[in-house]
Amino acid sequence: MHTDPENRQAQARPATSGLGRRALLATGAALAAAVGAAAEPKASRPQRRDPASGAPPAAAIPFHGPRQAGLTGPQLPATHILSFDVPPTTAGADRETLRDILTALTHTLSTAAAGTLPDPRLHTGEPTRLACVVGVGPALAARLALNVPAELADLPAFPGDRLDPARSNGDVLLQLCAADRWTLTIVAELATAAARSAGAVPRWTQSGFLPHTPPGITPRNLFGLKDGTANPDDATAGRWVWGPPGAHEHGTTLVFRRIHMDVAGFAAVPQDHQGRMIGRRATDGVPLTGTAEHDDPDIYAKHPDGSYVIPVTAHVRLTSPRLDAGARMLRRSYNYDDGPTDRGLLFCAYMRDQSLFTRVQTRLAARDALNPFLEHRSSAVAYILPGALQGTPLGNALWA
């Protein structure tokens, strides 16, 4: 994770009419270059193909739609998260600044996702897929009286937290996901330039990755454990992840935690004991009360001697939806590796009501068997905006 040294400190309009002066500066050069690219003879443009098979790559992930693409498709293996602040002036000016930032980001990200961003580094012939998530933080939402869920707020302090304020929170949060780091590095650079030109101040950034995992297989974290097994299906997510009908229907709330992991210490624990700490077999993720990975863990099952099959301090027990009236969160976490002494998990969980995370983390902080191997070092909450329709910027409903 890197901290930017400079940071120590109504009805929505169509994207074209919503461009403020700074947003025009941020996007004008790109628009001019895009016109030039459109005029280029088609035969002279590199055609992206899979270098292994020679076949055309999978279609680009659409940027526009009712929900942001970074949450609706398969989880891509590389991520880059960027946090920005909106320096306070007056509420009216700050609202206009936020409009400009979201308009500039919408333009840059949509053209990047479509493969039409006028940057020659992205026209090398390699296939690329990009999906994005953009949200606003609770402090900015309160300051500007934005139309966000009433529950949106900073998280309380939890026992054991060791949070770095400079690497936490932020007014605007952007998560880029792609098939490769190359794409992320370039798009992050261009998105940062667009946001800064519109008035945003970079706060922190963080890169993450997943191991190569075949489709339909749960990825593993740096402990070697499957991460995301209990994610909800679409019907369940409609109740617990996405907002209720209305302005927030296609939005959700992100809870981000950067969790340092003692990888070597955990690896020294015998595998059968690891399983009891988790409540699942470490090898394949099968719950101690089941026969397949996706079996629902029975936290009430007991041995003949009366002890619980899934121990009382097991991670699976303390995070069980049975303790929260069935409520679930959607996890799309990533690993990070910032050197041999700083490795861990970028916990990214999405839910309709962030109080679910507060309840779960309160239980975990009190008695999770994994606590000796974990330390929460960064934290952020953001309302993830509904998707943008063609011709309009992200954040249309914020001004209602």
N, C-alpha and C positions, 0 to 999 in steps of 0.2 A: 504494500500500500504506500502511496506517495501523497504528501501534503503539499499543496501549492504554496510557495513562500509568500505570495501576494495576499494570501488570505489569513490575516490575523484579525482579523476583524469580524346581466341583461340579455339580450339575444346576441348569440355569437355572430360575428361577421365572417363572410367568405375570406379565405386566405389572402386573396389578392387585395381586397379592400382593407383587411386588418393589418397590413404591413405598416409599421411605424417607421420613422426615419432610420433608426438603428437596424431594424430588421431588413429594410431595403439595402442598407450598406452591407449587411451580412450575406444577403442572398443575391444581390445584383450581379456581382462578378460571376457567380456560378450560373445564373440564368443566361448571361451573355455567352459563356463558354458552352452551355448546353445547346444554345441555338447553333453555334458553330459545329458542335458534334452532330446535331441533327442534319446539318447540311452536308456532312461528310458522306461520300458514296458508301453504300452499305457493303460493297465488296471489299472496301479497304479496312473495315473494322474487324478486329480479331474476333473469331467465333469461339466461345468458351466450350471446351470439350473435356470430358473425363480423360486425363492422361493415361489411366490404366486400361480403360476399355475402348477409348476412341469414341464413345457414345456421348451425345449431348448430356449435360448435367441436368439434375432435377430442376424444375421450374423455380424461378425466383419466388420467394415468400412475399405475398402481397402485403404492403404496408397499410393500405386503407381497409377499413372494415369496422364493424361495431365494437370489436375488442382488439386490443393491441396484440400484434402477432407474436411478441415475445412470450406470451402465455398460452397460446392456443394450439401450437403445433408441437412436434417432437422437440425435446430439449437438445439444443445444439452444444457441441463439446467445448467451446471456448467462450469466455465472457470477459467483458471489461465494464466496470461500473464507475460512473463519474458523478460527483456531487458538486453542485454549484450553490452559491448564495446570491441573493438579490439585495444589494445594499439598500438600507432604508433611507428614504427621502420623505415624500409625502404619499399618502395612500393612493391618491389619484395617479401620481407619476409612477409609483411602484406598480400599480395595476397595468399601466401602459407598458412598462418595462417587461412585465411578465408576459403580456400579449406578444411583444416583440420577440422575446426569447422562445416562446412556444411556436410562433410562426416560423422563425429561423430554423429551429430544430426540425419542425415538420417538413420543411422544404429539403433540408440536407439529408435527413434520414429516409424520406420517401424516395428521393432520387438515388440514394445509395442502395436501398433495397431493390429498386428496379434495375440496377446496373447501369444507370444513365448519369451517374455523378461525373462531372467533367474533370476527372483527375486521371492523368495517364497511368499512374501507378496501379489503378484498378482495372486497366484495360490490357492486361498482360496475357490473356487467354486462359488463365486458370479458372476453374469453376468456383463460384462463391455463393453462399447463402447467408442472409443477414436478417435478423429479427430484433426488434427493439421494444423497450418498455420505458415509459416516461411518467414520472409522478411528481407531486408537490408535497413538501413537508408540512407538518402541523403548525410550526411557528409562523411560516409565511401565510398559511391559510387563515390563521387567526388574525394576523396583522392586516390582511387585505379583505377580511370578511368574505372569503371565497365560499362558493357552494360546494362543500365537501361533506362527507358523513359526519354526523354530530359526535361520533365516537373517536374521531381522529385526534390523537394527542401523543405527546412524548411518553415513552415507557417509564414506569417507576424504576427506582434503583432496586437491584436484586442482590442478595448476599453473594459475595464472591466476584462481583463485577470488577473489572480493572479497565474501565473504559478511558480511551484517549479522546478528549473533547475535539481535538483538531482533526481526528480521523472518524468522527461520528456526525450524524445528523446532516443537515443541509436543506436549502429551500427548494431546489429542483434536483431530482435524481433521475439519471439516465442509465439504463442497463442495455448494453449492446451484446448480442449473442451471434456467433457465427461458427462456421465450420473450421476456421483457422485463425491464428493470431495475426497473420498478415493483414487480413481484411479489417480486423478490430483496430489494429494500430493506426491505420490510415483513416478509417471512419471516425475514430475517437479524436484524432487530430483535427479533422475538418469540422466535426460537431462542436468541439471546444472552441474553435475559432469563430464559428457562427454564433454560439451562445455568448461569447465574450463581446463580440461586435454589437450584440443586442443589449448588453448591459450586465450580463452575469459575471460573477467572480468565481473561478475554480476553487473548490474547497479540498477535495481529496479524490483519489482514484484507486482502484483495486482491480487486478486481473485474476482470473480463475480458470479452471479447466476441469474436464471430466476424462476418465480413462476411455479408451476405445471400447464401446459397448454396443452390441448388436441391437437393432430395433426390438422393442418389447422386453428388454432385459434391464433390470434395475441397476443403475451405476453404483460404484463403490466409493467410499471415502478413503482417507489416508490411513485409517485403522484397518482397512480391508473389509469393512462391513458394508452391506447394501444400504443405500440411503434413499428413501422415498418409496419404500414398499407399500406403505399404508395410504398412498395418495387416493383421493376420492375419485369415483367415476363421474361422468358428465352430469348425471342426474343429481348426485350428492353435491357436486360442486355448485350446481345451480342454487342450492339452498344455503350452503355454508361459505362459499368463496366469493361469488359474484354478488353485487349489490341488489337490493330489492327493486321492483319495477319503479321507474321514474328516472330522475336525472342521473342516478348512480348505478343504474341497472347493469351496465357493462363495465363498471369500474370495480376495483377491489383495493384492499389495503396490504401493503408489503411491510413485513417486519424483517429487517436485515440485522444479522449479528455476525461479526467476524470473530470466530472462535479458534483460539490457539489450541493445538492438540499436542500432547506429549506422545508422539508416535512411537518412539523407542520404548518408553515406559509401558505403553499398552501392549506392544509386541512381546514384551517379556512375560506377560500374564499367560498362564496356560490356557489353551483354547477352550477347554470345557468351562473354565471359570469365566472367560470372556462371555460365553453364551449365557451364563447365569446373570452376569452384570447387565447384559442387553435384554434378555428374555427371549432371544432367538439363537439358533445355531449360528455361530460365526461363519461357518463355511458357506451356507446356502440361504441364510435368512429365514429358515423355517421356524415359526414360533415353537417354544418348548411344549405347547399344548396342541400342536398341529402336525400335519404331514406334508404340507406344501407351503411355499413362501407366502402366498396371499391368503392363507387361512386366517380368520380373525382370532387374535390371541385371547384366550379365555383367562382373564385375570382372576377369576373366582375359583378355578380348578385347584384341588388340593391333593396332596399325597395321602396315603392311608394314615400317616402319623399326624395329619392335620396341618402340615406346613403347605404353603402355596407352591404350586409347580413353577409359576413365574414369581420369583422372589419379590418381597415388598419394596426393595430398593432397585428393582430392574427398570431400565429406561423405558421399556415397552409398557410396563404397568403404569408408570407415572404420566405417560403421554397418551394413554388409552382414551379414545372417544367415549367409552362407557362412563368415564368420570366427568364428562362435559355434555351430557344429554345427547350424545351422538355427534356433536360438532367436530368438524375436521378442517384442517388447513391443507393447502396445496403446496408441497415442497418442491422447489426446483433449485437445489443447492449446488454449489461448486466447491472444488478443492482449491487451495492456494498454496504456493510454495515461494516464500520470499527469502529463502536461504535455509541452511540446516537447523538454525535455532528458531525459525519462525515459519511454521507450516500449520495448516489446519483447514477449517471449513468456513466457506462463505454461506452461512445459513440464510436462505431466501425463502420465506413462507408467505403465502397469500391467503387472506381470509376476509370475510365480510366484516367481522367485528374483532378488532385487535385485542379485546379483553380475553379472548380465547388464549392467545399467546401468554398474556399476563398470568392467567390461572395455571397454565401448563408450566411455565418457567418458575413460578413460585413453588410448585411441587418439586420440580427438578432441583432447584437451588437448595431445597431443604434436605433431600435424601437420595439423589441420584447416585448410583454406584460408580458412574463415570466421572463424577466431579473431580477426583484427584488427577484426572488426565486432561481436564478442559479448563480454559480460562477465556471468558468473554472480554474482548479488548476493544471492540467497536460496535456501534449500534446506530440504527436509523429506522425511522418509520416514514412511509410516504403513501399518499393516496394515489393509486395508479389510475390514470385517467381512462375514460372510455376511448375507444379507437376514434380515428379521424376519418370522416367520409371524404371522398374525392372533392377537392376544391375548398376544403375548410381545414383550419389548423386544429391541432390537439388543444383541448381545454375549452371547447365551445360552451360547456355547461357551467364553467366556473363562475361566470358573471351573472348567473340568473338570480 
